[in-house]
Amino acid sequence: MSAPDRRERLAWAYLAAVAEPPCPPLISLVGRYGAVETARMIRTRTLPAGNAAAVTATQARYETDSAATDLETAHRRGARLVTPDDEEWPGWALLGLDQASTSVRGGAPLALWVRGPGSLAEAASSAVGLVGSRAATAYGEHVSTRMASGLADRGVTVLSGGAFGIDGAAHRGALAAGGLTVAILACGIDRDYPSGHARLLREIGEAGLVVSEYPPGTTAAKHRFLTRNRLVAALSAAVVVVEAGRRSGATNTAAWARKLGRPLGAVPGPITSAMSVGCHQMIADGQATLVMDADSILALIQATGHDNFVRSAPSATDDLPTDEFEVIEALPASGGLTVDEIAFSAGRPVTVVLAALARLEVKGLVDSDSGLWRLAGER
């Protein structure tokens, strides 16, 4: 790699880690000034006037430059950094996210870390997203495996999130049929999450593709799964929910599919199954088309999508403002973190983190002791 190319690649790697994705203000700067100049301006805090959003988004991490280490770590894992300048960038598939940039966790990715042979753009050109509950039933896993195998036999890429349950069954079904499957992660490209799927993710990386917009070393977190879901929808020609409870991450992916105009299908299940309630509701409300096999999914791709959202029941943290949500998600399940550690993990300025922590403490969701902040009730 020539010196200019190396400099460009380092700039992209720095920018891919300097803000919590998605970050439309940062992407806008790269579009105007290029990666190298944007990286220089972020590092030196010499951005032109009118870029307060980019300054805020990068405040917590701009002094940390792990670009060389990230690229080396990715290389050791057989991964690469794919940017909009590269031929395999799936620009057409991601185009719809540009119109969603004003939504919470909306917007296109700045860059993507990819592990595995083949082209991401080609894989996304004929992909179907199969998603569903982690706590899948035997029925759901059987249907997911059969559908994935049937799609793979027809040359369709099977795309999912690498999780337990429906996701894992979909990936295994595609692999068993000798087809192409893509796993979109909510953590760094060097991490196997869940750890129980380390072997499966390795097999996907050898025969298909493992993709993440998070730099090496990034841990999985709830808000990152929600952010990841938009990529599952965007990179798919259609999305099919195999099983989903009343409140499920799959319904969030379904909502993104509808927002992006992707056809949405749902698999019916036993009326007594709690894991099929979400699918039945989508079908009954006319939000999803009933699908039963690979052929009905292929027919779905020819249909037009819908415009309204699939709305899931809120949790205790879903209604929190974005700053508070990302700060509380940065806290570990046990133990505590300093304000600086929270700011780095959440990608938020210290001043924003302090204000969010104060509000969360008033709400009884967090508390502090000896300079460490933790979830309320944790010690």
C-alpha positions in Angstrom: 0.0 0.0 0.0 1.4 3.4 -1.0 1.9 6.1 1.6 -1.1 8.2 0.4 -3.3 5.1 0.4 -2.1 4.2 3.9 -2.8 7.7 5.1 -6.3 7.6 3.6 -7.0 4.2 5.2 -5.8 5.4 8.6 -8.1 8.5 8.3 -11.1 6.3 7.6 -10.3 4.0 10.5 -9.9 7.0 12.9 -13.2 8.4 11.8 -15.0 5.1 12.1 -14.1 5.0 15.8 -14.3 8.7 16.8 -18.0 8.9 17.1 -20.8 6.5 18.1 -22.5 5.5 14.8 -24.5 6.5 13.0 -23.1 10.1 12.8 -24.6 12.0 9.9 -22.7 15.3 10.8 -19.4 13.4 10.4 -20.4 11.8 7.1 -21.4 15.2 5.8 -17.9 16.6 6.7 -16.3 13.7 4.9 -18.4 14.3 1.8 -17.3 18.0 1.7 -13.6 17.7 2.8 -12.6 14.0 2.3 -11.5 11.6 5.0 -7.9 12.8 5.5 -8.9 16.5 6.0 -11.9 15.7 8.1 -9.8 13.5 10.4 -7.2 16.3 10.7 -9.9 18.8 11.6 -11.5 16.5 14.2 -8.2 15.7 15.8 -7.1 19.4 16.0 -10.6 20.7 16.8 -10.4 23.1 13.9 -13.7 22.5 12.2 -15.3 25.3 10.2 -18.1 27.2 11.9 -21.5 25.6 11.8 -20.3 22.1 12.7 -21.3 22.1 16.4 -23.0 18.7 16.0 -19.8 17.1 14.7 -17.8 18.6 17.6 -20.2 17.3 20.1 -20.4 13.8 18.6 -16.6 13.4 18.6 -15.9 15.2 21.9 -15.4 12.1 24.0 -13.0 10.2 21.6 -11.2 12.7 19.4 -8.0 12.4 21.4 -7.9 8.6 21.1 -6.5 7.4 17.8 -6.6 3.7 17.5 -6.7 3.6 13.7 -3.4 1.7 13.2 -4.2 -0.8 15.9 -7.8 -1.3 14.6 -6.6 -2.0 11.1 -4.0 -4.4 12.4 -6.5 -6.2 14.6 -8.9 -6.5 11.7 -6.1 -7.8 9.4 -5.3 -10.5 11.9 -8.9 -11.6 11.9 -9.0 -11.6 8.1 -11.2 -8.5 8.1 -11.0 -5.3 6.1 -12.4 -1.8 6.4 -14.9 -1.0 3.5 -15.6 2.7 2.8 -17.8 4.5 0.2 -14.6 4.8 -1.9 -14.4 1.0 -2.3 -16.1 -1.0 -5.1 -17.8 -3.4 -2.7 -19.5 -0.5 -0.8 -23.3 -1.3 -1.0 -24.2 2.3 -1.7 -27.5 1.5 -3.5 -28.8 -0.6 -0.6 -27.8 2.0 2.0 -29.3 4.9 0.0 -32.6 4.9 1.9 -30.8 5.4 5.2 -29.7 8.9 4.1 -33.4 9.9 4.2 -33.6 8.4 7.7 -30.7 10.5 9.0 -32.9 12.7 11.2 -34.4 9.6 13.0 -33.0 8.3 16.2 -30.2 5.9 15.3 -30.9 6.6 11.6 -28.5 7.5 8.9 -26.1 5.5 6.7 -22.9 4.1 8.2 -19.6 6.0 7.7 -17.7 2.8 6.9 -18.1 -1.0 7.5 -15.8 -3.6 8.8 -16.1 -6.8 6.8 -14.8 -10.3 7.3 -15.0 -13.0 4.7 -14.6 -13.6 0.9 -16.7 -12.0 -1.8 -18.2 -8.6 -2.2 -20.5 -7.0 0.3 -22.2 -5.1 -2.6 -22.9 -8.3 -4.5 -24.1 -10.1 -1.4 -26.6 -7.2 -0.6 -27.9 -7.1 -4.2 -30.0 -10.2 -3.6 -30.4 -10.6 0.1 -33.3 -11.5 2.3 -33.3 -10.7 6.0 -34.5 -13.6 8.2 -35.0 -12.4 11.8 -36.8 -13.4 15.0 -36.7 -14.1 18.6 -33.6 -15.3 20.5 -35.9 -17.5 22.6 -37.1 -19.3 19.6 -39.2 -22.4 19.7 -38.3 -25.7 18.0 -41.0 -24.8 15.4 -39.4 -21.4 14.7 -35.9 -22.7 14.3 -37.2 -25.5 12.0 -39.0 -22.9 9.8 -36.1 -20.5 9.8 -33.7 -23.3 8.8 -36.0 -24.5 6.0 -36.6 -21.1 4.6 -32.9 -20.2 4.7 -32.0 -23.4 2.9 -34.7 -22.8 0.3 -33.5 -19.3 -0.4 -29.9 -20.4 -0.6 -30.9 -23.1 -3.1 -32.3 -20.3 -5.3 -29.1 -18.2 -5.1 -30.5 -15.7 -2.5 -28.2 -14.3 0.2 -29.6 -15.0 3.7 -28.9 -12.1 6.0 -29.4 -12.0 9.8 -27.9 -10.8 13.1 -25.8 -13.8 14.3 -27.8 -14.1 17.5 -29.2 -17.2 19.2 -32.6 -18.6 18.1 -34.0 -17.6 14.7 -30.8 -15.8 13.5 -28.6 -18.8 14.2 -31.0 -21.2 12.5 -31.1 -19.0 9.4 -27.4 -18.8 9.1 -27.0 -22.6 9.6 -29.7 -23.3 7.1 -28.0 -21.2 4.4 -24.6 -22.8 5.2 -25.9 -26.3 5.1 -27.3 -25.6 1.6 -24.0 -24.3 0.4 -25.4 -20.8 0.1 -24.2 -17.3 1.0 -25.1 -15.9 4.4 -24.2 -12.5 6.0 -24.2 -11.8 9.8 -24.5 -8.2 10.9 -22.9 -7.7 14.4 -23.6 -5.1 17.1 -20.0 -5.3 18.4 -16.5 -5.1 17.0 -15.6 -7.3 14.0 -13.0 -9.1 16.2 -15.5 -10.2 18.7 -17.7 -13.3 18.6 -21.0 -12.3 20.1 -22.7 -14.3 21.4 -19.7 -16.4 22.5 -21.7 -19.5 22.0 -21.8 -18.7 18.3 -18.0 -18.4 17.9 -17.8 -21.5 15.7 -20.9 -20.4 13.6 -19.5 -16.9 13.1 -16.1 -18.4 12.1 -17.9 -20.6 9.5 -19.9 -17.6 8.2 -16.7 -15.6 7.9 -15.1 -18.4 5.9 -18.0 -19.0 3.5 -20.0 -15.8 3.7 -19.6 -12.4 5.3 -19.5 -11.0 8.9 -20.2 -7.2 9.0 -20.1 -4.5 11.6 -19.9 -0.7 11.7 -18.2 -0.9 15.1 -14.4 -0.9 15.3 -12.5 -3.8 16.8 -12.8 -4.1 20.5 -16.3 -2.6 20.7 -18.6 -4.4 23.1 -22.2 -5.3 22.4 -24.8 -3.0 24.0 -28.6 -2.7 23.7 -28.5 0.6 21.8 -26.0 -1.0 19.3 -28.4 -3.8 18.6 -31.1 -1.3 17.8 -28.6 0.6 15.6 -27.6 -2.6 13.9 -31.2 -3.5 13.1 -31.4 -0.7 10.5 -28.5 -2.2 8.6 -30.2 -5.6 8.5 -33.2 -3.9 7.0 -31.3 -1.7 4.6 -29.1 -4.5 3.2 -32.0 -6.7 2.5 -34.4 -6.7 -0.4 -37.1 -8.0 1.9 -37.3 -8.8 5.6 -39.1 -11.8 7.1 -39.9 -12.1 10.8 -40.1 -15.8 11.7 -41.0 -15.5 15.4 -41.4 -12.5 17.6 -43.0 -11.9 21.0 -45.0 -8.9 21.9 -41.8 -7.0 22.5 -38.9 -8.1 20.4 -35.8 -6.8 18.6 -37.2 -8.3 15.5 -40.1 -5.9 15.5 -37.6 -3.1 15.6 -36.0 -4.5 12.5 -39.5 -4.8 11.0 -40.1 -1.2 11.7 -36.9 -0.2 9.8 -37.9 -2.4 6.9 -41.2 -0.6 6.6 -39.6 2.8 7.0 -37.1 2.0 4.2 -39.8 0.6 1.9 -38.6 -3.0 2.1 -41.4 -5.6 1.8 -42.1 -7.2 5.1 -43.2 -10.8 5.7 -44.2 -12.7 8.8 -44.5 -16.4 9.5 -47.7 -17.6 11.3 -47.3 -19.9 14.2 -49.5 -21.7 16.7 -52.1 -19.4 18.2 -51.0 -20.6 21.7 -47.4 -19.6 21.2 -46.1 -16.5 22.9 -43.3 -16.4 20.3 -45.7 -15.9 17.4 -47.8 -13.1 18.9 -45.8 -10.4 17.3 -46.0 -12.1 13.8 -49.7 -12.6 14.2 -50.2 -8.9 15.1 -48.2 -7.7 12.1 -50.3 -9.9 9.8 -53.6 -9.0 11.4 -52.8 -5.2 11.2 -51.8 -5.5 7.5 -48.2 -4.5 8.3 -46.7 -7.8 7.0 -47.6 -10.4 4.4 -48.0 -13.9 5.5 -45.2 -16.1 4.2 -44.8 -19.9 4.4 -41.7 -20.9 2.4 -38.9 -19.6 0.2 -41.2 -19.3 -2.9 -43.6 -17.0 -1.0 -40.7 -14.9 0.2 -39.4 -14.5 -3.4 -42.9 -13.5 -4.5 -42.9 -10.9 -1.6 -39.8 -9.2 -3.1 -41.8 -8.3 -6.1 -44.4 -6.5 -4.0 -44.3 -2.9 -2.7 -43.6 -2.1 0.9 -45.7 -0.3 3.4 -45.2 3.1 5.0 -46.4 2.8 8.6 -44.3 1.6 11.5 -44.4 -1.6 13.5 -44.6 -0.3 17.1 -43.4 -2.4 20.0 -44.4 -2.0 23.6 -42.0 0.4 25.4 -39.6 -0.7 28.2 -38.4 1.2 31.2 -35.6 2.8 29.2 -37.1 3.1 25.7 -38.7 6.4 26.4 -35.6 8.0 27.7 -34.0 10.9 25.8 -31.2 9.7 23.5 -28.4 11.1 25.8 -29.8 9.4 28.8 -30.5 6.1 27.0 -26.9 5.9 25.6 -25.4 6.8 29.0 -27.3 4.2 30.9 -26.5 1.6 28.2 -22.8 2.4 28.7 -23.0 1.2 32.3 -22.1 -2.5 32.9 -24.5 -5.0 34.4 -22.4 -5.1 37.5 -19.7 -2.7 38.9 -19.3 0.9 38.1 -17.5 3.3 35.8 -16.1 6.8 36.1 -17.6 9.7 34.2 -14.7 9.7 31.7 -15.1 6.0 31.1 -18.8 6.4 30.5 -18.2 9.3 28.1 -15.8 7.2 26.1 -18.0 4.2 25.9 -21.1 6.2 25.0 -19.3 8.6 22.7 -20.7 11.6 24.4 -18.9 14.7 25.9 -18.3 14.6 29.6 -20.6 17.6 30.1 -23.5 15.8 28.4 -22.8 12.6 30.4 -22.8 14.5 33.7 -26.1 16.1 32.9 -27.6 12.8 31.8 -26.4 11.0 34.9 -28.0 13.7 37.1 -31.3 13.2 35.5 -31.0 9.4 35.6 -30.2 9.6 39.3 -33.3 11.7 40.0 -35.3 9.0 38.1 -33.8 6.4 40.4 -32.1 4.5 37.5 -28.5 5.1 38.5 -26.5 5.9 41.6 -22.9 6.7 42.5 -20.4 5.9 45.1 -16.7 7.0 45.5 -16.7 8.5 42.0 -18.1 5.4 40.3 -21.5 5.4 38.6 -23.6 2.2 38.4 -27.1 1.0 37.6 -29.4 1.5 40.6 -29.2 -1.4 43.0 -25.9 -2.7 41.6 -22.8 -3.0 43.8 
